[in-house]
Amino acid sequence: MSNIIKFVTVCSVLAASLSVGITNAHAKRHYRDGIDFGQPEYVVLESQCEKTGFNLPRTIMVKPGAMVDVSIRSSLLFRRGSADPYLYESDYSYNQVYGKLLLDTHWICEVKQDGLHPTLWLVPSIVTTSGSGAFYYLGVYQKQGEHFSVIQELFLGDRIEIKSLSLEGGAVNLSFKQHALEQAMSDEPNELISKKFSIVGTHLFEQRD
């Protein structure tokens, strides 16, 4: 009888220890998952548009503005990429289509204006779907508190390669490579396109020769 009591007691102790161990393991895993060890709070970026340093946070909240046709149709939280800290990404779904939205802050451009017009932020964005397309836009944003609001998005093309984005004399200059007519979309784009935009209030307008 005493052996049976000892056996039951030992089993109870082992079960309690196992339960505590599992609880601690869950707590440690939850704690570990809640910490982003490889991500500093801010990343300083020397913009390709100007030499001003920008403090880029871990996440960027973007809200839709009052426009007709944009890729961002609801508030989205963009997270800094682990492989490329200047490429933020967010998942989205629209009309049962799922994909990713990316903000390419390599080319972030701050447009400071006079007191009558707000400071604008130009950031290229990329829309991907389950297919092979990667649709590029030049986004115009306004910072409002802790989030950005979309003011305007200009479609640039599918699977292009941005080469430069700059401010000169109050105008925005953009150059990128797109696929020539004889090229396959799987090839590297080789046709250089240059665009120039004037800034009127909070919008960009393309200047045509």
KEVEX-23709 format. One record per residue: residue number from 0; residue in one letter; z, x, y of N, C-alpha, C in turn. Coordinates in pm, 1 decimal, padded with zeros to 6 digits. Example, Ala and Ser with C-alpha at 12.3 -4.5 7.8 and 13.67 -1.06 7.14 Angstrom:
BEGIN
[rec 0,'a',[00780.0,01319.0,-00569.0],[00780.0,01230.0,-00450.0],[00780.0,01320.0,-00330.0]]
[rec 1,'s',[00708.0,01285.0,-00225.0],[00714.0,01367.0,-00106.0],[00787.0,01290.0,00003.0]]
//
This chain:
BEGIN
[rec 0,'m',[00000.0,00082.6,-00120.2],[00000.0,00000.0,00000.0],[00000.0,00085.9,00125.1]]
[rec 1,'s',[00080.9,00193.9,00123.6],[00087.6,00282.7,00239.6],[-00045.5,00351.4,00263.0]]
[rec 2,'n',[-00117.8,00382.4,00153.4],[-00249.3,00445.6,00168.6],[-00348.0,00352.2,00237.1]]
[rec 3,'i',[-00337.9,00222.9,00202.8],[-00426.4,00124.9,00265.7],[-00397.8,00115.2,00414.3]]
[rec 4,'i',[-00268.8,00114.3,00450.9],[-00229.6,00107.4,00592.6],[-00281.2,00229.8,00668.1]]
[rec 5,'k',[-00266.7,00348.1,00604.3],[-00316.1,00471.2,00666.9],[-00466.0,00464.6,00687.8]]
[rec 6,'f',[-00536.7,00413.3,00585.5],[-00683.5,00404.8,00595.1],[-00725.5,00311.9,00710.0]]
[rec 7,'v',[-00660.7,00195.9,00720.0],[-00691.6,00100.6,00826.7],[-00662.1,00160.8,00963.0]]
[rec 8,'t',[-00550.3,00233.5,00972.8],[-00512.7,00296.0,01100.4],[-00615.1,00399.4,01143.3]]
[rec 9,'v',[-00657.6,00484.6,01048.2],[-00757.6,00588.4,01078.2],[-00888.2,00525.3,01123.7]]
[rec 10,'c',[-00930.4,00418.3,01055.0],[-01054.9,00350.9,01091.3],[-01046.0,00291.1,01230.8]]
[rec 11,'s',[-00929.8,00235.1,01263.7],[-00911.2,00176.8,01396.3],[-00920.8,00282.5,01504.5]]
[rec 12,'v',[-00859.4,00398.2,01480.3],[-00864.3,00507.8,01578.0],[-01007.1,00557.6,01595.6]]
[rec 13,'l',[-01079.3,00573.3,01482.8],[-01217.9,00619.8,01490.7],[-01305.8,00520.0,01565.4]]
[rec 14,'a',[-01285.2,00391.1,01541.5],[-01363.8,00287.4,01609.1],[-01336.8,00288.5,01757.9]]
[rec 15,'a',[-01208.7,00303.1,01795.5],[-01172.7,00307.8,01938.0],[-01235.2,00429.3,02004.6]]
[rec 16,'s',[-01229.8,00544.8,01934.5],[-01288.3,00667.8,01990.9],[-01438.2,00653.3,02008.1]]
[rec 17,'l',[-01504.1,00591.6,01908.3],[-01648.5,00572.0,01915.9],[-01684.2,00480.0,02031.9]]
[rec 18,'s',[-01605.1,00374.2,02050.0],[-01630.0,00280.2,02160.3],[-01616.9,00348.9,02294.4]]
[rec 19,'v',[-01512.6,00430.9,02309.8],[-01492.8,00505.2,02435.6],[-01607.1,00602.3,02457.3]]
[rec 20,'g',[-01650.9,00668.1,02347.1],[-01760.7,00764.0,02359.6],[-01888.8,00698.3,02405.0]]
[rec 21,'i',[-01919.8,00580.0,02348.6],[-02040.7,00508.3,02388.3],[-02032.4,00464.6,02533.4]]
[rec 22,'t',[-01913.1,00414.4,02572.7],[-01893.7,00371.7,02711.5],[-01913.4,00487.8,02807.1]]
[rec 23,'n',[-01854.8,00603.2,02773.8],[-01870.4,00721.7,02859.3],[-02014.6,00766.4,02865.0]]
[rec 24,'a',[-02084.8,00758.0,02751.2],[-02225.9,00799.0,02748.4],[-02308.7,00710.6,02838.6]]
[rec 25,'h',[-02282.5,00576.9,02833.1],[-02354.1,00484.5,02920.3],[-02324.5,00513.4,03066.6]]
[rec 26,'a',[-02197.1,00541.6,03095.9],[-02157.6,00570.1,03233.8],[-02225.5,00697.0,03284.3]]
[rec 27,'k',[-02229.6,00800.3,03199.2],[-02293.1,00925.0,03239.0],[-02442.8,00906.7,03260.1]]
[rec 28,'r',[-02507.4,00830.3,03169.5],[-02650.6,00807.3,03182.6],[-02681.0,00727.2,03309.0]]
[rec 29,'h',[-02598.1,00626.4,03337.0],[-02616.1,00546.4,03458.8],[-02598.6,00633.4,03582.0]]
[rec 30,'y',[-02499.4,00721.4,03578.2],[-02475.2,00810.7,03692.0],[-02591.1,00906.9,03710.5]]
[rec 31,'r',[-02640.8,00959.6,03596.0],[-02752.2,01054.8,03602.6],[-02877.9,00987.5,03655.4]]
[rec 32,'d',[-02903.6,00862.7,03608.0],[-03023.5,00791.7,03651.6],[-03016.1,00754.4,03799.1]]
[rec 33,'g',[-02895.1,00741.2,03850.1],[-02879.7,00703.4,03990.3],[-02896.1,00819.3,04086.8]]
[rec 34,'i',[-02908.8,00940.1,04034.0],[-02923.3,01058.4,04118.1],[-03061.5,01116.8,04099.8]]
[rec 35,'d',[-03125.6,01148.1,04209.0],[-03257.9,01210.3,04203.2],[-03240.1,01358.8,04230.9]]
[rec 36,'f',[-03215.6,01437.4,04123.7],[-03178.8,01577.3,04142.1],[-03289.6,01658.6,04207.5]]
[rec 37,'g',[-03415.9,01624.1,04178.2],[-03525.3,01705.4,04229.2],[-03576.8,01662.6,04364.7]]
[rec 38,'q',[-03512.6,01564.3,04428.2],[-03563.6,01509.4,04552.4],[-03464.1,01532.0,04665.9]]
[rec 39,'p',[-03493.5,01621.0,04759.9],[-03406.2,01633.3,04876.9],[-03414.6,01507.3,04961.9]]
[rec 40,'e',[-03315.5,01487.7,05045.9],[-03312.2,01366.6,05127.1],[-03434.6,01357.5,05216.6]]
[rec 41,'y',[-03474.4,01470.7,05276.2],[-03591.3,01471.8,05363.5],[-03681.0,01590.5,05329.4]]
[rec 42,'v',[-03809.7,01572.6,05350.7],[-03906.6,01681.3,05337.9],[-03973.3,01697.5,05473.2]]
[rec 43,'v',[-03973.3,01819.3,05525.6],[-04035.2,01845.7,05655.6],[-04182.7,01874.8,05634.7]]
[rec 44,'l',[-04266.6,01801.3,05702.7],[-04411.7,01816.4,05689.2],[-04472.0,01863.0,05820.5]]
[rec 45,'e',[-04547.7,01969.9,05813.6],[-04630.5,02009.4,05926.4],[-04759.9,01931.1,05915.2]]
[rec 46,'s',[-04774.3,01829.3,05999.2],[-04887.9,01738.9,05988.5],[-05019.7,01813.2,06006.5]]
[rec 47,'q',[-05121.5,01768.8,05933.2],[-05255.2,01823.2,05951.5],[-05314.8,01774.9,06083.6]]
[rec 48,'c',[-05256.4,01669.5,06140.1],[-05308.1,01612.8,06264.5],[-05257.5,01690.4,06385.6]]
[rec 49,'e',[-05131.3,01736.5,06380.2],[-05073.0,01813.8,06488.8],[-04963.0,01900.3,06430.3]]
[rec 50,'k',[-04906.2,01985.9,06511.3],[-04809.2,02082.5,06460.7],[-04665.8,02030.9,06463.7]]
[rec 51,'t',[-04645.9,01906.3,06501.4],[-04512.3,01850.1,06503.6],[-04459.4,01836.0,06362.3]]
[rec 52,'g',[-04332.7,01870.5,06340.9],[-04272.8,01853.6,06209.7],[-04218.3,01713.2,06193.1]]
[rec 53,'f',[-04248.4,01649.8,06081.9],[-04199.9,01515.8,06052.5],[-04097.3,01523.7,05939.5]]
[rec 54,'n',[-03987.6,01452.5,05955.6],[-03891.3,01440.4,05847.1],[-03929.6,01320.6,05761.1]]
[rec 55,'l',[-03978.5,01347.9,05642.0],[-04022.9,01241.8,05552.5],[-03908.9,01203.2,05458.8]]
[rec 56,'p',[-03868.9,01076.4,05457.9],[-03757.1,01033.3,05372.5],[-03800.8,01014.8,05228.3]]
[rec 57,'r',[-03704.3,00983.3,05142.3],[-03735.5,00959.9,05001.0],[-03818.3,00833.8,04982.6]]
[rec 58,'t',[-03793.0,00734.5,05064.5],[-03865.8,00608.4,05052.4],[-03914.5,00563.4,05189.7]]
[rec 59,'i',[-04022.4,00486.7,05190.3],[-04078.2,00429.1,05312.1],[-04100.6,00279.7,05287.0]]
[rec 60,'m',[-04043.2,00196.7,05372.5],[-04063.2,00053.5,05362.2],[-04176.4,00012.8,05455.8]]
[rec 61,'v',[-04275.9,-00058.1,05400.9],[-04389.5,-00105.6,05478.9],[-04396.9,-00256.9,05468.3]]
[rec 62,'k',[-04409.0,-00323.0,05582.9],[-04419.2,-00468.7,05586.7],[-04555.4,-00508.1,05642.7]]
[rec 63,'p',[-04610.3,-00620.1,05594.8],[-04740.9,-00662.7,05645.2],[-04731.1,-00711.8,05788.4]]
[rec 64,'g',[-04837.6,-00692.3,05862.2],[-04843.4,-00742.7,05998.0],[-04929.3,-00867.0,06005.6]]
[rec 65,'a',[-04961.0,-00907.5,06126.6],[-05038.7,-01031.3,06146.4],[-05187.4,-00998.7,06149.6]]
[rec 66,'m',[-05242.6,-00964.7,06032.8],[-05384.8,-00936.2,06025.0],[-05445.3,-01013.5,05908.1]]
[rec 67,'v',[-05577.0,-01017.4,05902.5],[-05645.0,-01104.8,05807.1],[-05658.3,-01041.5,05669.3]]
[rec 68,'d',[-05718.1,-00923.7,05660.7],[-05754.5,-00867.1,05530.9],[-05701.5,-00725.3,05519.7]]
[rec 69,'v',[-05587.5,-00709.5,05454.6],[-05529.4,-00577.1,05435.3],[-05484.5,-00563.6,05290.8]]
[rec 70,'s',[-05465.3,-00441.0,05248.1],[-05423.5,-00418.3,05110.4],[-05275.0,-00447.6,05092.2]]
[rec 71,'i',[-05196.0,-00433.6,05197.8],[-05052.5,-00459.6,05189.2],[-05027.4,-00602.0,05235.0]]
[rec 72,'r',[-05001.2,-00690.4,05139.9],[-04985.0,-00832.9,05170.6],[-04840.7,-00879.1,05159.2]]
[rec 73,'s',[-04751.0,-00792.5,05117.6],[-04609.2,-00824.7,05111.2],[-04531.5,-00695.6,05134.0]]
[rec 74,'s',[-04403.7,-00708.7,05162.6],[-04322.4,-00589.9,05188.0],[-04318.5,-00502.0,05063.2]]
[rec 75,'l',[-04340.8,-00372.8,05081.5],[-04344.8,-00280.1,04968.8],[-04259.2,-00157.5,04998.9]]
[rec 76,'l',[-04189.2,-00110.7,04896.9],[-04110.7,00011.0,04907.9],[-04189.0,00123.5,04841.9]]
[rec 77,'f',[-04226.4,00221.6,04920.0],[-04299.6,00337.6,04870.3],[-04201.2,00450.0,04841.0]]
[rec 78,'r',[-04215.7,00510.8,04724.3],[-04128.0,00620.6,04684.2],[-04203.8,00752.8,04688.3]]
[rec 79,'r',[-04134.7,00854.9,04734.0],[-04194.9,00987.1,04741.5],[-04232.9,01035.8,04602.5]]
[rec 80,'g',[-04353.6,01091.0,04590.5],[-04399.7,01139.7,04461.6],[-04323.0,01262.8,04417.4]]
[rec 81,'s',[-04304.2,01277.3,04286.2],[-04233.2,01393.7,04234.1],[-04325.6,01515.0,04225.3]]
[rec 82,'a',[-04451.4,01492.0,04188.0],[-04547.3,01602.6,04178.5],[-04595.2,01645.2,04316.4]]
[rec 83,'d',[-04618.2,01548.0,04404.7],[-04663.9,01575.1,04540.6],[-04572.2,01498.4,04636.3]]
[rec 84,'p',[-04480.7,01567.5,04705.7],[-04382.8,01497.4,04790.1],[-04443.8,01429.2,04911.0]]
[rec 85,'y',[-04571.1,01454.4,04940.3],[-04635.3,01392.8,05056.2],[-04722.8,01273.7,05016.8]]
[rec 86,'l',[-04722.7,01239.1,04888.7],[-04800.2,01126.0,04841.3],[-04702.2,01019.9,04789.2]]
[rec 87,'y',[-04681.2,00916.0,04869.5],[-04588.5,00808.2,04833.6],[-04663.7,00701.4,04754.2]]
[rec 88,'e',[-04593.4,00636.1,04663.0],[-04661.3,00534.7,04583.2],[-04572.7,00412.2,04561.5]]
[rec 89,'s',[-04640.0,00299.6,04538.6],[-04571.7,00173.6,04512.3],[-04660.3,00089.6,04421.9]]
[rec 90,'d',[-04598.8,00013.8,04331.6],[-04673.4,-00078.9,04246.6],[-04697.0,-00208.8,04321.9]]
[rec 91,'y',[-04806.9,-00276.4,04289.0],[-04834.5,-00404.7,04351.9],[-04908.8,-00494.5,04253.2]]
[rec 92,'s',[-04905.5,-00623.2,04281.1],[-04985.6,-00719.3,04206.6],[-05039.1,-00821.7,04305.5]]
[rec 93,'y',[-05165.8,-00858.8,04288.7],[-05229.4,-00955.8,04377.6],[-05333.8,-01032.1,04297.5]]
[rec 94,'n',[-05319.2,-01163.8,04291.9],[-05411.7,-01247.5,04214.2],[-05425.6,-01197.0,04071.3]]
[rec 95,'q',[-05312.8,-01163.9,04008.8],[-05305.9,-01116.9,03870.8],[-05375.3,-00981.8,03850.2]]
[rec 96,'v',[-05395.8,-00908.8,03958.3],[-05448.7,-00772.6,03949.7],[-05334.1,-00676.5,03979.9]]
[rec 97,'y',[-05313.3,-00581.6,03890.3],[-05203.9,-00486.9,03906.0],[-05259.9,-00348.0,03935.6]]
[rec 98,'g',[-05190.0,-00276.1,04018.3],[-05235.4,-00142.0,04052.0],[-05129.9,-00067.5,04131.5]]
[rec 99,'k',[-05173.3,00038.1,04198.2],[-05082.8,00119.5,04279.5],[-05138.3,00132.0,04421.0]]
[rec 100,'l',[-05045.4,00138.6,04514.6],[-05078.0,00170.8,04653.1],[-05015.6,00305.6,04684.2]]
[rec 101,'l',[-05091.2,00389.8,04751.7],[-05039.9,00522.1,04787.0],[-05057.8,00547.1,04935.3]]
[rec 102,'l',[-04961.5,00615.5,04994.8],[-04970.3,00660.9,05133.4],[-04982.9,00812.4,05131.8]]
[rec 103,'d',[-05089.8,00864.0,05191.3],[-05115.7,01008.3,05191.3],[-05065.1,01067.8,05322.6]]
[rec 104,'t',[-04939.1,01110.9,05322.2],[-04879.6,01163.0,05445.6],[-04920.1,01307.2,05475.3]]
[rec 105,'h',[-05007.4,01365.0,05392.1],[-05067.2,01493.1,05430.4],[-05137.3,01479.6,05565.3]]
[rec 106,'w',[-05186.7,01359.3,05593.2],[-05268.4,01336.7,05711.9],[-05199.3,01245.9,05813.4]]
[rec 107,'i',[-05066.8,01231.2,05803.4],[-04996.3,01144.1,05896.5],[-05018.1,01192.7,06040.4]]
[rec 108,'c',[-05040.6,01097.6,06129.6],[-05075.9,01132.8,06267.4],[-05000.0,01041.2,06363.1]]
[rec 109,'e',[-04918.4,01098.6,06448.6],[-04842.5,01021.7,06546.3],[-04921.7,01012.6,06676.9]]
[rec 110,'v',[-04944.3,00890.5,06723.1],[-05019.3,00867.4,06846.7],[-04921.4,00815.5,06950.8]]
[rec 111,'k',[-04880.0,00903.0,07039.5],[-04786.0,00865.0,07145.3],[-04864.6,00809.6,07263.6]]
[rec 112,'q',[-04824.5,00691.4,07310.1],[-04893.5,00627.4,07420.6],[-04797.8,00607.4,07537.7]]
[rec 113,'d',[-04851.7,00551.6,07646.2],[-04767.6,00527.6,07762.6],[-04672.8,00410.5,07735.8]]
[rec 114,'g',[-04593.1,00376.6,07835.7],[-04491.8,00273.7,07818.0],[-04545.6,00135.1,07789.8]]
[rec 115,'l',[-04672.8,00110.4,07820.3],[-04729.6,-00021.9,07798.5],[-04768.1,-00046.9,07653.3]]
[rec 116,'h',[-04786.9,00061.8,07577.5],[-04831.7,00047.4,07439.1],[-04739.1,00127.0,07347.5]]
[rec 117,'p',[-04713.5,00075.6,07227.6],[-04619.5,00144.2,07137.0],[-04680.0,00269.8,07075.8]]
[rec 118,'t',[-04591.8,00355.9,07025.5],[-04636.3,00471.0,06947.5],[-04695.0,00421.4,06815.6]]
[rec 119,'l',[-04809.9,00475.4,06780.4],[-04877.7,00436.5,06656.5],[-04870.2,00550.6,06555.6]]
[rec 120,'w',[-04878.6,00513.3,06430.2],[-04882.1,00611.7,06322.4],[-05006.4,00585.5,06238.8]]
[rec 121,'l',[-05087.3,00687.2,06222.0],[-05207.6,00677.6,06140.1],[-05180.8,00744.9,06005.9]]
[rec 122,'v',[-05200.5,00669.9,05898.9],[-05177.5,00724.1,05764.8],[-05284.5,00670.2,05671.1]]
[rec 123,'p',[-05360.3,00756.0,05605.4],[-05454.4,00706.8,05503.7],[-05379.2,00644.2,05386.2]]
[rec 124,'s',[-05432.6,00535.3,05334.9],[-05374.7,00472.6,05216.4],[-05481.3,00461.2,05108.8]]
[rec 125,'i',[-05437.0,00452.3,04984.2],[-05526.6,00447.3,04869.5],[-05484.4,00331.1,04781.1]]
[rec 126,'v',[-05580.9,00250.6,04742.5],[-05555.3,00136.8,04653.6],[-05623.1,00164.7,04520.4]]
[rec 127,'t',[-05546.0,00164.3,04412.3],[-05602.9,00181.5,04279.4],[-05576.4,00056.0,04196.8]]
[rec 128,'t',[-05662.7,00031.5,04100.0],[-05645.1,-00081.3,04008.8],[-05649.9,-00027.5,03866.0]]
[rec 129,'s',[-05660.5,-00117.7,03769.8],[-05670.0,-00074.4,03630.9],[-05803.5,-00007.5,03601.3]]
[rec 130,'g',[-05900.0,-00023.4,03691.7],[-06029.1,00042.8,03675.4],[-06025.4,00184.9,03727.7]]
[rec 131,'s',[-06141.8,00241.6,03753.9],[-06150.0,00382.0,03795.8],[-06158.5,00398.0,03946.4]]
[rec 132,'g',[-06162.6,00288.2,04020.6],[-06177.9,00297.2,04164.4],[-06052.0,00346.3,04234.2]]
[rec 133,'a',[-06071.2,00413.8,04346.9],[-05962.6,00455.5,04435.8],[-06013.5,00429.9,04577.2]]
[rec 134,'f',[-05971.5,00318.3,04635.5],[-06027.6,00270.7,04761.2],[-05941.6,00318.5,04878.7]]
[rec 135,'y',[-06004.3,00392.8,04968.1],[-05933.6,00456.3,05079.0],[-05944.1,00372.9,05206.1]]
[rec 136,'y',[-05831.6,00367.6,05278.6],[-05824.8,00300.9,05407.6],[-05759.7,00396.1,05507.7]]
[rec 137,'l',[-05791.7,00377.9,05634.3],[-05716.5,00444.2,05740.4],[-05626.3,00338.0,05800.9]]
[rec 138,'g',[-05495.6,00353.8,05780.8],[-05400.8,00253.6,05825.4],[-05341.2,00288.0,05960.5]]
[rec 139,'v',[-05322.5,00185.6,06042.7],[-05254.1,00198.3,06171.3],[-05121.4,00125.2,06157.6]]
[rec 140,'y',[-05011.7,00196.1,06182.2],[-04878.8,00140.7,06162.3],[-04796.4,00152.4,06290.1]]
[rec 141,'q',[-04696.4,00068.0,06299.3],[-04599.2,00074.9,06407.4],[-04460.9,00079.6,06345.0]]
[rec 142,'k',[-04378.7,00174.9,06389.8],[-04243.2,00187.1,06335.2],[-04152.1,00089.1,06406.7]]
[rec 143,'q',[-04083.1,00007.3,06329.3],[-03991.1,-00092.0,06383.7],[-03859.3,-00080.5,06309.9]]
[rec 144,'g',[-03763.6,-00014.9,06373.3],[-03635.7,00010.0,06306.7],[-03652.5,00107.4,06192.6]]
[rec 145,'e',[-03613.6,00062.1,06072.4],[-03620.2,00149.0,05954.7],[-03746.0,00127.1,05872.0]]
[rec 146,'h',[-03837.3,00043.7,05918.9],[-03958.2,00018.9,05839.8],[-04082.8,00032.3,05926.7]]
[rec 147,'f',[-04197.1,00037.0,05859.3],[-04326.2,00041.3,05926.7],[-04396.8,-00092.0,05905.9]]
[rec 148,'s',[-04469.2,-00137.6,06007.0],[-04550.1,-00258.7,05995.7],[-04697.1,-00222.0,06007.9]]
[rec 149,'v',[-04778.9,-00284.2,05923.4],[-04922.6,-00260.4,05927.0],[-04983.2,-00336.6,06044.8]]
[rec 150,'i',[-05056.7,-00266.6,06128.2],[-05127.2,-00330.1,06239.6],[-05274.1,-00348.6,06205.3]]
[rec 151,'q',[-05331.9,-00247.6,06140.9],[-05475.6,-00249.3,06114.5],[-05505.4,-00158.1,05996.3]]
[rec 152,'e',[-05607.5,-00192.5,05917.7],[-05656.3,-00105.7,05811.6],[-05807.4,-00102.3,05816.0]]
[rec 153,'l',[-05861.5,00018.0,05818.8],[-06006.6,00037.5,05822.9],[-06051.7,00092.9,05688.0]]
[rec 154,'f',[-06142.4,00021.1,05621.4],[-06190.0,00066.7,05491.5],[-06280.6,00187.7,05509.1]]
[rec 155,'l',[-06257.9,00290.4,05425.5],[-06335.2,00413.9,05434.5],[-06432.0,00430.3,05317.5]]
[rec 156,'g',[-06389.0,00400.2,05196.2],[-06479.7,00415.1,05082.5],[-06404.1,00432.1,04951.9]]
[rec 157,'d',[-06481.4,00443.6,04844.8],[-06427.8,00457.5,04709.9],[-06435.0,00603.0,04666.0]]
[rec 158,'r',[-06319.9,00656.7,04626.6],[-06309.8,00794.3,04575.5],[-06368.3,00897.0,04671.3]]
[rec 159,'i',[-06329.8,00884.0,04797.5],[-06371.5,00982.0,04896.8],[-06274.0,01099.2,04897.2]]
[rec 160,'e',[-06303.3,01199.6,04976.0],[-06214.8,01315.4,04991.3],[-06199.1,01344.1,05140.3]]
[rec 161,'i',[-06080.5,01316.7,05193.7],[-06055.8,01338.1,05336.4],[-06050.4,01487.4,05365.3]]
[rec 162,'k',[-06120.0,01527.8,05468.8],[-06126.9,01668.9,05507.3],[-06048.1,01698.6,05634.4]]
[rec 163,'s',[-06043.3,01603.6,05727.8],[-05968.8,01626.9,05851.6],[-05937.9,01495.0,05920.5]]
[rec 164,'l',[-05826.2,01493.1,05993.1],[-05787.2,01381.7,06079.2],[-05716.7,01443.2,06198.1]]
[rec 165,'s',[-05769.1,01418.5,06318.4],[-05714.2,01485.3,06436.3],[-05722.4,01395.8,06558.3]]
[rec 166,'l',[-05641.7,01430.9,06658.6],[-05641.7,01364.7,06789.4],[-05699.0,01460.5,06891.4]]
[rec 167,'e',[-05797.4,01415.1,06966.7],[-05857.0,01498.5,07070.8],[-05890.4,01411.8,07191.1]]
[rec 168,'g',[-05821.7,01438.8,07301.2],[-05851.0,01366.6,07424.5],[-05835.0,01215.7,07413.2]]
[rec 169,'g',[-05734.8,01171.5,07338.5],[-05711.9,01028.8,07323.9],[-05800.3,00960.7,07221.7]]
[rec 170,'a',[-05883.0,01037.7,07151.3],[-05969.8,00981.3,07047.7],[-05927.0,01034.9,06911.1]]
[rec 171,'v',[-05954.4,00956.8,06807.7],[-05921.7,00995.6,06671.2],[-06048.9,01040.1,06600.8]]
[rec 172,'n',[-06045.3,01160.8,06545.8],[-06159.8,01214.6,06472.6],[-06125.3,01222.8,06323.8]]
[rec 173,'l',[-06213.9,01169.9,06243.3],[-06192.7,01167.3,06098.6],[-06318.3,01217.2,06029.5]]
[rec 174,'s',[-06300.8,01304.5,05931.8],[-06414.6,01346.4,05849.6],[-06374.4,01341.0,05702.6]]
[rec 175,'f',[-06469.6,01298.7,05619.9],[-06444.2,01290.8,05476.6],[-06576.0,01304.7,05402.8]]
[rec 176,'k',[-06565.1,01334.4,05275.0],[-06682.4,01342.7,05188.8],[-06689.9,01219.1,05101.0]]
[rec 177,'q',[-06809.2,01161.9,05091.4],[-06833.3,01048.7,05004.5],[-06946.1,01083.6,04907.4]]
[rec 178,'h',[-06964.6,01000.1,04806.7],[-07069.5,01024.9,04708.8],[-07206.1,00989.3,04768.2]]
[rec 179,'a',[-07298.8,01080.4,04752.4],[-07436.2,01052.5,04792.8],[-07498.1,00952.3,04695.3]]
[rec 180,'l',[-07609.0,00892.6,04736.6],[-07671.7,00788.1,04656.1],[-07711.2,00837.8,04517.3]]
[rec 181,'e',[-07752.6,00964.7,04508.8],[-07798.6,01015.5,04380.5],[-07684.6,01065.8,04292.1]]
[rec 182,'q',[-07560.1,01061.0,04342.7],[-07447.1,01113.3,04267.6],[-07383.6,01007.0,04178.6]]
[rec 183,'a',[-07326.7,01052.6,04066.6],[-07241.6,00966.5,03985.8],[-07102.7,00963.0,04048.3]]
[rec 184,'m',[-07034.4,00850.0,04034.1],[-06902.1,00837.5,04094.9],[-06800.9,00931.8,04030.6]]
[rec 185,'s',[-06830.1,00981.4,03911.8],[-06739.8,01075.4,03845.7],[-06753.5,01216.8,03900.9]]
[rec 186,'d',[-06859.7,01241.9,03980.3],[-06880.9,01374.0,04039.2],[-06795.7,01390.3,04165.0]]
[rec 187,'e',[-06780.9,01514.9,04207.9],[-06714.8,01542.2,04335.0],[-06805.8,01496.0,04448.9]]
[rec 188,'p',[-06752.6,01421.3,04546.4],[-06838.1,01375.2,04656.9],[-06887.2,01493.2,04740.6]]
[rec 189,'n',[-07012.3,01486.1,04785.9],[-07067.7,01600.0,04859.9],[-07132.2,01562.9,04993.7]]
[rec 190,'e',[-07130.8,01433.7,05029.5],[-07191.6,01391.9,05155.3],[-07084.1,01383.2,05263.4]]
[rec 191,'l',[-07095.1,01466.3,05366.2],[-06993.7,01471.8,05471.3],[-07018.6,01362.3,05574.8]]
[rec 192,'i',[-06913.7,01285.1,05602.5],[-06918.7,01176.4,05700.0],[-06818.2,01206.2,05811.2]]
[rec 193,'s',[-06860.9,01189.7,05934.7],[-06771.0,01208.0,06048.5],[-06764.2,01077.6,06127.3]]
[rec 194,'k',[-06642.3,01038.7,06163.0],[-06621.5,00917.2,06241.0],[-06530.0,00948.1,06358.8]]
[rec 195,'k',[-06555.1,00877.6,06469.3],[-06472.2,00893.5,06587.9],[-06427.8,00755.5,06634.3]]
[rec 196,'f',[-06297.8,00742.5,06663.7],[-06241.5,00614.5,06703.3],[-06175.0,00625.7,06839.5]]
[rec 197,'s',[-06192.4,00524.3,06919.8],[-06117.0,00514.1,07043.7],[-05994.3,00427.4,07018.3]]
[rec 198,'i',[-05888.9,00450.8,07094.3],[-05764.3,00376.3,07078.4],[-05753.1,00278.9,07194.1]]
[rec 199,'v',[-05747.2,00150.8,07162.3],[-05732.7,00047.2,07264.1],[-05609.5,-00035.4,07228.5]]
[rec 200,'g',[-05501.5,-00013.0,07300.9],[-05376.9,-00083.1,07271.0],[-05319.7,-00039.6,07138.6]]
[rec 201,'t',[-05325.6,-00125.6,07040.0],[-05271.4,-00095.1,06907.5],[-05379.9,-00089.2,06800.2]]
[rec 202,'h',[-05507.1,-00081.9,06841.0],[-05615.5,-00083.9,06743.1],[-05711.7,00032.3,06763.8]]
[rec 203,'l',[-05779.1,00066.7,06655.2],[-05884.7,00167.6,06659.8],[-06020.0,00097.8,06659.2]]
[rec 204,'f',[-06112.2,00151.6,06739.1],[-06248.4,00100.4,06743.1],[-06343.2,00216.3,06725.7]]
[rec 205,'e',[-06432.6,00204.4,06626.1],[-06523.1,00314.1,06597.8],[-06625.9,00331.7,06707.3]]
[rec 206,'q',[-06645.4,00454.1,06749.1],[-06745.7,00486.9,06848.6],[-06875.0,00521.7,06776.7]]
[rec 207,'r',[-06980.8,00456.9,06814.5],[-07110.8,00481.1,06751.2],[-07206.1,00543.6,06852.7]]
[rec 208,'d',[-07283.8,00638.5,06803.5],[-07380.3,00708.0,06891.5],[-07492.6,00614.9,06932.9]]
//
